[in-house]
């Protein structure tokens, strides 16, 4: 078993797995009848020359690269903004950053436990340059569908809005993972939903940051639930366990079986 894990983590194996997943994302996108609602939000932000933080839950990350081209292109000024993805230095984050590179996105790495001062300065600089940053406010450690206040702090310092996004598909599998990962299946219907931008005030104390964190979490959960309902599914409930607690629970369950 240990030898099998070493093989799967080898450079060659990761190279193959990234490309398999890359082509799977493209195949699902090409074979699914997609509806996109709120696309004009991205066009408006671009037309005004602004940038934004894009927020979506960790369990809905897979198809998001297919939306970037539509979101970051301005209709009137034809400004082409760059999309950066915020990722943890955890092994999962580095694996996803390799896939992001195939979609021509660059990665900003941060600590798995917090956003350090250097990463924070980098993010603010990128946003003020007119580029976008996409991030999962519940990743990489969860609990899933619970927002971390860091995204509010970044938006406040950079003076940019937070745009909540999500997707759902009719044909899917919800994997038994800490983030209830949404695996879309081909040959069906799908929907991308973009919510109204959340403008964060420039002056906030800790209570204010918590208030806006709650607003983001509530809106993103409502948007995700609506996408699920539109595809004929009951909404996926937020998980109360973080990654480590969930993994410990699964190990205990396997030990009993």
Secondary structure, 3 states (H helix, E strand, C coil): CHHHHHHHCCHHHHHHHHHHHHHHHHHHHHHCEEEEECHHHHHHHHHCCCCEEEECCHHHCCCCHHHHHHHCECCCCCCECCEEEEEECCHHHHHHHHHHHHCCCEEEEECCCCCCHHHHHHHHHHHHCCCEEEECCCCCCCCCCCCCCHHHHHHHHHCCEEEEEEEEECCEEECCCCCCCEEECCCCEEEEEECCCECCCCCCCHHHHHHHHHHHHHHHHHHHHHHHHHCCCCCCCCCCCCHHHHHHHHHHHHHHC
